[in-house]
């Protein structure tokens, strides 16, 4: 993981200011311990809900072990809410912003 972060740091340093690079990398490093789990959950959700129907969302919730409850009318956001709920259950002490960052990075890895 260190080599990947060093490569990202080098690439970002060529594009952005030093302070911004430091802040972006800090965010990535905070999310790094949860990336494997987030990737697994995002991958499961993508596989189970290719069309994002309500029935598929319910199957995602069942597979992730969370209640089939979401607030958003946007089905993509609903999937995110379900994945976040599963991550919260696994890592209750971690702030939502860190878990959300892990979800974003995992989704980016799944769909570059």
MMTF fields as JSON, N, C-alpha, C and O atoms, coordinates in Angstrom:
{
  "mmtfVersion": "1.0.0",
  "mmtfProducer": "UNKNOWN",
  "numBonds": 447,
  "numAtoms": 448,
  "numGroups": 112,
  "numChains": 1,
  "numModels": 1,
  "chainsPerModel": [1],
  "groupsPerChain": [112],
  "chainIdList": ["A"],
  "bondAtomList": [4, 2, 8, 6, 12, 10, 16, 14, 20, 18, 24, 22, 28, 26, 32, 30, 36, 34, 40, 38, 44, 42, 48, 46, 52, 50, 56, 54, 60, 58, 64, 62, 68, 66, 72, 70, 76, 74, 80, 78, 84, 82, 88, 86, 92, 90, 96, 94, 100, 98, 104, 102, 108, 106, 112, 110, 116, 114, 120, 118, 124, 122, 128, 126, 132, 130, 136, 134, 140, 138, 144, 142, 148, 146, 152, 150, 156, 154, 160, 158, 164, 162, 168, 166, 172, 170, 176, 174, 180, 178, 184, 182, 188, 186, 192, 190, 196, 194, 200, 198, 204, 202, 208, 206, 212, 210, 216, 214, 220, 218, 224, 222, 228, 226, 232, 230, 236, 234, 240, 238, 244, 242, 248, 246, 252, 250, 256, 254, 260, 258, 264, 262, 268, 266, 272, 270, 276, 274, 280, 278, 284, 282, 288, 286, 292, 290, 296, 294, 300, 298, 304, 302, 308, 306, 312, 310, 316, 314, 320, 318, 324, 322, 328, 326, 332, 330, 336, 334, 340, 338, 344, 342, 348, 346, 352, 350, 356, 354, 360, 358, 364, 362, 368, 366, 372, 370, 376, 374, 380, 378, 384, 382, 388, 386, 392, 390, 396, 394, 400, 398, 404, 402, 408, 406, 412, 410, 416, 414, 420, 418, 424, 422, 428, 426, 432, 430, 436, 434, 440, 438, 444, 442],
  "bondOrderList": [1, 1, 1, 1, 1, 1, 1, 1, 1, 1, 1, 1, 1, 1, 1, 1, 1, 1, 1, 1, 1, 1, 1, 1, 1, 1, 1, 1, 1, 1, 1, 1, 1, 1, 1, 1, 1, 1, 1, 1, 1, 1, 1, 1, 1, 1, 1, 1, 1, 1, 1, 1, 1, 1, 1, 1, 1, 1, 1, 1, 1, 1, 1, 1, 1, 1, 1, 1, 1, 1, 1, 1, 1, 1, 1, 1, 1, 1, 1, 1, 1, 1, 1, 1, 1, 1, 1, 1, 1, 1, 1, 1, 1, 1, 1, 1, 1, 1, 1, 1, 1, 1, 1, 1, 1, 1, 1, 1, 1, 1, 1],
  "groupList": [{"groupName": "UNK", "atomNameList": ["N", "CA", "C", "O"], "elementList": ["N", "C", "C", "O"], "formalChargeList": [0, 0, 0, 0], "bondAtomList": [1, 0, 2, 1, 3, 2], "bondOrderList": [1, 1, 2], "singleLetterCode": "X", "chemCompType": "L-PEPTIDE LINKING"}],
  "groupTypeList": [0, 0, 0, 0, 0, 0, 0, 0, 0, 0, 0, 0, 0, 0, 0, 0, 0, 0, 0, 0, 0, 0, 0, 0, 0, 0, 0, 0, 0, 0, 0, 0, 0, 0, 0, 0, 0, 0, 0, 0, 0, 0, 0, 0, 0, 0, 0, 0, 0, 0, 0, 0, 0, 0, 0, 0, 0, 0, 0, 0, 0, 0, 0, 0, 0, 0, 0, 0, 0, 0, 0, 0, 0, 0, 0, 0, 0, 0, 0, 0, 0, 0, 0, 0, 0, 0, 0, 0, 0, 0, 0, 0, 0, 0, 0, 0, 0, 0, 0, 0, 0, 0, 0, 0, 0, 0, 0, 0, 0, 0, 0, 0],
  "groupIdList": [1, 2, 3, 4, 5, 6, 7, 8, 9, 10, 11, 12, 13, 14, 15, 16, 17, 18, 19, 20, 21, 22, 23, 24, 25, 26, 27, 28, 29, 30, 31, 32, 33, 34, 35, 36, 37, 38, 39, 40, 41, 42, 43, 44, 45, 46, 47, 48, 49, 50, 51, 52, 53, 54, 55, 56, 57, 58, 59, 60, 61, 62, 63, 64, 65, 66, 67, 68, 69, 70, 71, 72, 73, 74, 75, 76, 77, 78, 79, 80, 81, 82, 83, 84, 85, 86, 87, 88, 89, 90, 91, 92, 93, 94, 95, 96, 97, 98, 99, 100, 101, 102, 103, 104, 105, 106, 107, 108, 109, 110, 111, 112],
  "secStructList": [7, 2, 2, 2, 2, 2, 2, 2, 2, 2, 2, 2, 2, 6, 6, 1, 7, 2, 2, 2, 2, 2, 2, 2, 2, 2, 2, 2, 2, 2, 2, 2, 6, 6, 2, 2, 2, 2, 2, 2, 2, 2, 2, 2, 2, 2, 2, 2, 7, 1, 1, 7, 7, 2, 2, 2, 2, 2, 2, 2, 2, 2, 2, 2, 6, 1, 7, 1, 7, 7, 7, 7, 1, 1, 2, 2, 2, 2, 2, 2, 2, 2, 2, 2, 2, 2, 2, 2, 2, 2, 7, 6, 6, 1, 7, 2, 2, 2, 2, 2, 2, 2, 2, 2, 2, 2, 2, 2, 2, 2, 7, 7],
  "xCoordList": [0.826, 0.0, 0.874, 0.502, 2.029, 2.932, 3.414, 3.481, 3.752, 4.222, 3.126, 3.394, 1.902, 0.781, 0.587, 0.38, 0.651, 0.485, 1.626, 1.406, 2.833, 3.964, 3.765, 4.077, 3.252, 2.993, 1.908, 2.023, 0.865, -0.206, 0.337, 0.007, 1.167, 1.757, 2.581, 2.478, 3.385, 4.209, 3.33, 3.566, 2.319, 1.425, 0.694, 0.62, 0.16, -0.569, 0.351, -0.05, 1.58, 2.507, 2.833, 3.194, 2.708, 2.96, 1.774, 1.91, 0.591, -0.624, -1.107, -1.674, -0.883, -1.516, -0.493, 0.688, -0.973, -0.095, 0.301, -0.372, 1.39, 1.914, 0.904, 0.728, 0.247, -0.734, -1.92, -2.391, -2.4, -3.531, -3.152, -3.934, -1.96, -1.493, -1.438, -1.874, -0.901, -0.792, -2.18, -2.364, -3.15, -4.5, -5.195, -5.876, -5.023, -5.622, -5.021, -5.745, -3.716, -3.058, -3.428, -3.564, -3.591, -4.024, -5.389, -5.62, -6.283, -7.605, -7.536, -8.245, -6.682, -6.524, -5.933, -6.384, -4.934, -4.313, -5.294, -5.249, -6.176, -7.181, -8.186, -8.677, -8.486, -9.451, -8.826, -9.541, -7.515, -6.822, -7.141, -7.308, -7.236, -7.518, -8.893, -9.131, -9.782, -11.155, -11.425, -12.535, -10.415, -10.604, -10.919, -11.781, -10.249, -10.524, -11.973, -12.646, -12.444, -13.824, -14.794, -15.789, -14.51, -15.384, -15.444, -16.515, -14.306, -14.273, -15.118, -15.87, -14.993, -15.776, -17.276, -18.041, -17.687, -19.102, -19.614, -20.718, -18.831, -19.228, -19.325, -20.238, -18.398, -18.408, -19.661, -20.303, -20.003, -21.215, -22.449, -23.322, -22.521, -23.677, -23.797, -24.898, -22.69, -22.72, -23.173, -23.901, -22.74, -23.111, -24.593, -25.253, -25.119, -26.5, -27.522, -28.704, -27.094, -28.041, -27.614, -27.405, -27.481, -27.046, -28.056, -27.676, -29.34, -30.38, -30.944, -31.766, -30.488, -30.87, -32.381, -32.937, -33.028, -34.449, -34.619, -33.668, -35.825, -36.093, -35.832, -35.268, -36.233, -35.985, -34.485, -34.038, -33.72, -32.268, -31.667, -30.766, -32.154, -31.657, -31.95, -31.124, -33.125, -33.463, -32.526, -32.148, -32.149, -31.21, -29.817, -29.097, -29.428, -28.144, -28.151, -27.202, -29.227, -29.336, -29.244, -28.557, -29.933, -29.904, -28.491, -28.018, -27.824, -26.465, -25.47, -24.527, -25.674, -24.757, -25.111, -24.342, -26.285, -26.686, -27.165, -26.987, -27.776, -28.304, -29.786, -30.254, -30.53, -31.948, -32.115, -31.306, -33.155, -33.429, -34.13, -35.289, -33.401, -33.934, -32.951, -31.755, -33.456, -32.636, -33.504, -34.726, -32.869, -33.58, -33.686, -34.666, -32.714, -32.605, -33.553, -33.797, -34.08, -34.852, -33.922, -34.316, -32.701, -31.681, -31.176, -30.656, -31.329, -30.959, -29.452, -29.031, -28.643, -27.197, -26.84, -25.988, -27.492, -27.271, -27.804, -27.253, -28.869, -29.414, -28.411, -28.246, -27.747, -26.717, -25.603, -25.114, -25.21, -24.164, -24.593, -23.795, -25.839, -26.347, -26.289, -25.942, -26.628, -26.587, -25.149, -24.88, -24.235, -22.823, -22.289, -21.554, -22.651, -22.221, -22.766, -22.051, -24.012, -24.601, -23.834, -23.604, -23.438, -22.667, -21.29, -20.803, -20.662, -19.352, -19.479, -18.624, -20.537, -20.756, -20.893, -20.374, -21.593, -21.789, -20.455, -20.212, -19.6, -18.299, -17.282, -16.435, -17.372, -16.411, -17.144, -17.106, -17.806, -18.643, -17.862, -18.44, -16.583, -15.786, -15.259, -14.727, -15.392, -14.811, -15.818, -16.991, -15.367, -16.274, -16.819, -16.136, -18.046, -18.682, -17.863, -17.823, -17.209, -16.45, -15.324, -15.009, -14.722, -13.649, -14.239, -13.677, -15.37, -16.012, -16.523, -16.42, -17.069, -17.52, -16.355, -16.498, -15.21, -14.015, -13.594, -13.222, -13.656, -13.305, -14.266, -13.846, -15.555, -16.539, -16.216, -16.24, -15.918, -15.589, -14.358, -14.348, -13.332, -12.119, -12.387, -11.882, -13.175, -13.51, -14.334, -14.093, -15.305, -16.12, -15.262, -15.437, -14.346, -13.432, -12.552, -12.221, -12.163, -11.357, -12.193, -11.69, -13.468, -14.344, -14.729, -14.799, -14.978, -15.409, -14.514, -14.926, -13.307, -12.364, -12.803, -12.099],
  "yCoordList": [-1.187, 0.0, 1.255, 2.279, 1.167, 2.318, 2.738, 3.933, 1.781, 2.095, 2.778, 3.723, 2.307, 2.921, 4.362, 5.253, 4.59, 5.941, 6.839, 8.013, 6.307, 7.098, 7.478, 8.6, 6.554, 6.841, 7.908, 8.812, 7.799, 8.798, 10.148, 11.18, 10.134, 11.383, 12.064, 13.275, 11.302, 11.865, 12.464, 13.585, 11.712, 12.167, 13.443, 14.401, 13.457, 14.632, 15.833, 16.967, 15.588, 16.697, 17.446, 18.622, 16.772, 17.423, 18.274, 19.129, 18.031, 18.736, 19.783, 20.804, 19.534, 20.332, 20.942, 20.596, 21.845, 22.456, 21.433, 20.42, 21.713, 20.8, 20.559, 19.423, 21.618, 21.471, 20.624, 19.776, 20.849, 20.07, 18.605, 17.721, 18.343, 16.964, 16.293, 15.153, 17.003, 16.452, 16.102, 15.043, 16.984, 16.75, 15.591, 14.786, 15.508, 14.411, 13.079, 12.111, 13.038, 11.799, 11.407, 10.223, 12.398, 12.111, 11.427, 10.465, 11.927, 11.311, 9.893, 9.012, 9.668, 8.317, 7.381, 6.244, 7.849, 7.004, 6.653, 5.544, 7.577, 7.285, 6.24, 5.433, 6.26, 5.308, 3.954, 2.958, 3.906, 2.699, 1.435, 0.378, 1.483, 0.246, -0.363, -1.531, 0.407, -0.046, -0.315, -0.694, -0.12, -0.25, -1.677, -1.873, -2.661, -4.039, -4.41, -4.99, -4.078, -4.387, -3.581, -4.119, -2.301, -1.458, -1.991, -2.026, -2.403, -2.932, -4.202, -4.374, -5.07, -6.303, -5.995, -6.601, -5.046, -4.691, -4.011, -4.305, -3.116, -2.432, -3.434, -3.36, -4.351, -5.379, -6.254, -6.568, -6.64, -7.433, -6.663, -7.205, -5.398, -4.565, -4.418, -4.503, -4.203, -4.046, -5.33, -5.29, -6.458, -7.745, -8.046, -8.571, -7.712, -8.043, -7.041, -7.369, -5.84, -4.814, -4.144, -2.932, -4.911, -4.305, -3.301, -2.349, -3.526, -2.635, -1.688, -0.82, -1.87, -1.007, -0.959, 0.101, -2.098, -2.162, -2.282, -2.583, -2.046, -2.14, -3.563, -3.751, -4.551, -5.945, -6.229, -6.922, -5.697, -5.88, -5.171, -5.706, -3.978, -3.262, -4.047, -4.091, -4.667, -5.491, -6.691, -7.093, -7.264, -8.393, -7.938, -8.683, -6.717, -6.152, -6.006, -6.406, -5.43, -5.252, -6.594, -6.719, -7.592, -8.928, -9.508, -10.068, -9.375, -9.914, -9.203, -9.82, -7.903, -7.137, -7.233, -6.804, -7.801, -7.973, -6.692, -6.496, -5.824, -4.563, -4.464, -5.127, -3.643, -3.464, -2.859, -2.037, -3.269, -2.764, -1.407, -1.255, -0.434, 0.91, 1.901, 1.856, 2.789, 3.849, 5.086, 4.991, 6.234, 7.512, 8.071, 8.737, 7.812, 8.451, 7.835, 6.629, 8.691, 8.212, 7.735, 6.934, 8.227, 7.819, 6.437, 6.261, 5.472, 4.088, 3.919, 3.087, 4.691, 4.635, 5.115, 4.528, 6.184, 6.693, 5.702, 5.58, 5.004, 3.997, 2.869, 2.391, 2.447, 1.408, 1.903, 1.163, 3.134, 3.731, 3.719, 3.397, 4.068, 4.064, 2.662, 2.502, 1.659, 0.279, -0.158, -0.804, 0.195, -0.15, 0.59, 0.013, 1.856, 2.621, 2.0, 1.918, 1.567, 0.923, -0.348, -0.621, -1.125, -2.344, -2.009, -2.696, -0.959, -0.548, -0.008, -0.274, 0.743, 1.254, 0.096, 0.152, -0.945, -2.09, -2.774, -3.217, -2.858, -3.517, -2.637, -3.137, -1.329, -0.392, 0.765, 1.894, 0.5, 1.534, 2.745, 3.82, 2.594, 3.689, 4.644, 5.702, 4.299, 5.092, 6.15, 5.84, 7.393, 8.453, 8.167, 7.571, 8.597, 8.378, 8.948, 8.353, 10.087, 10.701, 9.776, 9.737, 9.039, 8.105, 6.904, 6.446, 6.404, 5.276, 5.681, 4.908, 6.881, 7.369, 7.488, 7.178, 7.934, 8.035, 6.641, 6.459, 5.672, 4.297, 3.772, 3.076, 4.102, 3.683, 4.313, 3.633, 5.598, 6.293, 5.686, 5.467, 5.42, 4.829, 3.418, 3.032, 2.65, 1.29, 1.312, 0.52, 2.217, 2.321, 2.75, 2.254, 3.664, 4.088, 2.96, 2.899, 2.058, 0.901, -0.108, -0.776, -0.208, -1.155, -0.663, -1.445, 0.633, 1.235, 2.42, 3.57, 2.154, 3.258, 4.2, 5.161],
  "zCoordList": [0.0, 0.0, 0.0, -0.573, 0.643, 0.729, -0.653, -0.941, -1.512, -2.857, -3.659, -4.4, -3.515, -4.215, -3.758, -4.581, -2.471, -1.933, -2.386, -2.684, -2.441, -2.941, -4.412, -4.811, -5.208, -6.62, -6.76, -7.587, -5.954, -5.972, -5.538, -6.123, -4.513, -4.019, -5.11, -5.301, -5.814, -6.878, -7.976, -8.427, -8.4, -9.456, -9.029, -9.797, -7.819, -7.334, -7.157, -7.415, -6.72, -6.486, -7.773, -7.738, -8.893, -10.173, -10.618, -11.493, -10.004, -10.414, -9.411, -9.801, -8.133, -7.088, -6.131, -6.152, -5.304, -4.306, -3.247, -3.056, -2.574, -1.56, -0.426, 0.013, 0.043, 1.13, 0.703, 1.462, -0.5, -0.995, -1.142, -0.791, -1.659, -1.789, -0.425, -0.267, 0.554, 1.916, 2.459, 3.059, 2.25, 2.763, 2.051, 2.687, 0.741, -0.023, 0.424, 0.654, 0.542, 0.961, 2.381, 2.688, 3.246, 4.617, 4.595, 5.327, 3.756, 3.641, 3.12, 3.605, 2.129, 1.573, 2.62, 2.762, 3.35, 4.376, 5.491, 6.024, 5.848, 6.884, 6.403, 7.192, 5.105, 4.549, 4.221, 4.108, 4.069, 3.615, 4.418, 3.808, 5.753, 6.475, 6.177, 6.485, 5.59, 5.35, 3.869, 3.496, 3.036, 1.594, 1.149, 0.293, 1.705, 1.295, 1.574, 0.722, 2.754, 3.116, 2.261, 1.776, 2.076, 1.256, -0.173, -0.779, -0.709, -2.072, -2.18, -3.139, -1.212, -1.183, -1.185, -1.935, -0.335, -0.219, -1.486, -1.943, -2.047, -3.28, -4.427, -5.248, -4.476, -5.513, -5.383, -6.386, -4.176, -3.931, -4.362, -5.039, -3.969, -4.328, -5.844, -6.388, -6.52, -7.978, -8.666, -9.658, -8.134, -8.722, -8.514, -9.411, -7.329, -6.997, -7.522, -7.625, -7.854, -8.291, -9.595, -9.622, -10.672, -11.931, -12.506, -13.187, -12.224, -12.746, -11.688, -11.985, -10.456, -9.334, -9.093, -8.803, -9.216, -8.902, -7.391, -6.67, -6.929, -5.491, -5.0, -3.923, -5.772, -5.388, -5.293, -4.379, -6.23, -6.185, -4.978, -4.333, -4.668, -3.484, -2.212, -1.299, -2.153, -0.986, -0.884, 0.216, -2.03, -1.994, -1.578, -0.913, -1.963, -1.523, -0.002, 0.673, 0.528, 1.983, 2.696, 3.71, 2.166, 2.768, 2.728, 3.717, 1.592, 1.451, 2.358, 2.852, 2.578, 3.422, 4.902, 5.763, 5.189, 6.585, 7.249, 8.452, 6.452, 6.994, 6.657, 5.732, 7.398, 7.06, 5.665, 5.235, 4.977, 3.626, 3.737, 3.352, 4.268, 4.473, 3.871, 4.161, 3.038, 2.478, 2.317, 2.202, 2.309, 2.245, 0.834, 0.5, 0.033, -1.273, -2.299, -2.299, -3.171, -4.319, -5.432, -6.28, -5.422, -6.392, -5.983, -4.881, -6.863, -6.526, -6.322, -5.519, -7.031, -6.81, -5.419, -4.751, -4.98, -3.629, -2.595, -1.501, -2.944, -2.024, -1.805, -0.683, -2.869, -2.737, -1.828, -0.974, -2.008, -1.166, 0.306, 1.186, 0.564, 1.934, 2.544, 3.715, 1.749, 2.248, 2.534, 3.547, 1.64, 1.859, 3.08, 3.881, 3.229, 4.4, 5.68, 6.679, 5.662, 6.846, 7.217, 8.395, 6.197, 6.456, 7.019, 7.917, 6.498, 7.021, 8.445, 9.29, 8.706, 10.073, 11.061, 12.176, 10.64, 11.525, 11.819, 12.941, 10.811, 10.987, 11.713, 12.454, 11.495, 12.08, 12.772, 12.284, 13.893, 14.524, 15.033, 15.197, 15.282, 15.839, 14.773, 15.11, 13.513, 12.426, 11.968, 11.762, 11.807, 11.337, 9.93, 9.097, 9.687, 8.384, 7.236, 6.159, 7.442, 6.345, 5.88, 4.69, 6.8, 6.436, 5.687, 4.693, 6.175, 5.506, 4.122, 3.169, 4.014, 2.707, 1.733, 0.55, 2.223, 1.381, 0.91, -0.249, 1.805, 1.435, 0.37, -0.555, 0.496, -0.508, -1.851, -2.876, -1.856, -3.11, -3.78, -4.991, -2.993, -3.555, -4.066, -5.121, -3.327, -3.754, -5.031, -5.942, -5.101, -6.302, -7.491, -8.605, -7.248, -8.305, -8.79, -9.975, -7.891, -8.28, -9.069, -9.972, -8.716, -9.395, -10.781, -11.728, -10.894, -12.164, -12.503, -12.348, -12.958, -13.218, -14.331, -14.64]
}
